[in-house]
Amino acid sequence: MLTRRLPRRTAIVVPGHGRIDAGGGYRITGRCVRLVAKAERLAPRVHACAVAFSGWAPAGSEPEAVQMRRLWEGGGAYELLIEPTARTTAENAARTLPLLRERAIERVVVVCAPLHLYRTRWFFRRLYAPAGIDVTVRIAPVAPSPGALLWELVALPLRTAQLRAAQAEVGRYST
């Protein structure tokens, strides 16, 4: 007898990226705008039921997550989640995890820039796998910049300490 497996509950996670603009306001970057656009194209293809936007802002500014949510034009078929406090990729993973667990998500597609692929996959898989959530990472069409490459090289040696901190944070709200 053949049994049909029900489709896994899938969500998309979009980590933010912002900077202070010429007027002194904190805004998401063009790179981040392209991540949201990629997520919009992916959502129907992966049968997503939710999309989580994650990213902070300096005091008094609108968080990256809120700015990304405002860009979303993907219609009302998705539950749109906002996580407005994460400052690092490890925190993006740790702080979206409880939102996804509450919704019984089993599979996550994380959208990132090409140079961010390695660290994104590294953090999300290590934090989501123990919760039983499968992770795939898709890249958006974003041209690598020298600044982005430098950022990734500087961040690479910090990843183990950031992972430990994120695992401790996950442990605090898992109990």
GISULVEN-V173021 format. One record per backbone hydrogen bond with DSSP energy under -0.5 kcal/mol. CO is the residue of the C=O (numbers start at 1). NH is the residue of the N-H. If there is no record, write none. Layout:
co->CO nh->NH
co->CO nh->NH
This chain:
co->3 nh->5
co->9 nh->106
co->9 nh->107
co->10 nh->49
co->10 nh->50
co->11 nh->109
co->12 nh->52
co->13 nh->15
co->13 nh->111
co->14 nh->54
co->17 nh->29
co->19 nh->27
co->21 nh->24
co->25 nh->21
co->25 nh->27
co->27 nh->19
co->29 nh->33
co->30 nh->34
co->31 nh->35
co->32 nh->36
co->33 nh->37
co->34 nh->38
co->35 nh->39
co->36 nh->40
co->37 nh->41
co->38 nh->42
co->39 nh->43
co->40 nh->44
co->41 nh->45
co->42 nh->46
co->43 nh->48
co->44 nh->47
co->47 nh->10
co->49 nh->79
co->50 nh->12
co->51 nh->53
co->51 nh->81
co->52 nh->14
co->53 nh->83
co->54 nh->16
co->55 nh->65
co->56 nh->64
co->58 nh->61
co->63 nh->67
co->64 nh->68
co->65 nh->69
co->66 nh->70
co->67 nh->71
co->68 nh->71
co->68 nh->72
co->69 nh->72
co->75 nh->78
co->78 nh->80
co->79 nh->51
co->79 nh->81
co->81 nh->53
co->82 nh->84
co->83 nh->55
co->86 nh->56
co->88 nh->92
co->89 nh->93
co->90 nh->94
co->91 nh->95
co->92 nh->96
co->93 nh->97
co->94 nh->98
co->96 nh->100
co->97 nh->101
co->98 nh->102
co->99 nh->103
co->100 nh->103
co->100 nh->105
co->101 nh->104
co->106 nh->134
co->107 nh->11
co->108 nh->110
co->108 nh->136
co->109 nh->13
co->110 nh->112
co->110 nh->138
co->111 nh->15
co->112 nh->140
co->113 nh->116
co->113 nh->117
co->114 nh->117
co->116 nh->120
co->117 nh->121
co->118 nh->122
co->119 nh->123
co->120 nh->124
co->121 nh->125
co->122 nh->126
co->123 nh->127
co->124 nh->128
co->125 nh->129
co->128 nh->131
co->128 nh->133
co->129 nh->132
co->132 nh->134
co->134 nh->108
co->136 nh->110
co->138 nh->112
co->140 nh->142
co->145 nh->149
co->146 nh->150
co->147 nh->151
co->148 nh->152
co->149 nh->153
co->150 nh->154
co->151 nh->155
co->152 nh->156
co->153 nh->157
co->155 nh->158
co->155 nh->159
co->156 nh->159
co->158 nh->162
co->159 nh->163
co->160 nh->164
co->161 nh->165
co->162 nh->166
co->163 nh->167
co->164 nh->168
co->165 nh->169
co->166 nh->170
co->167 nh->171
co->168 nh->172
co->169 nh->173
co->170 nh->174
co->171 nh->175
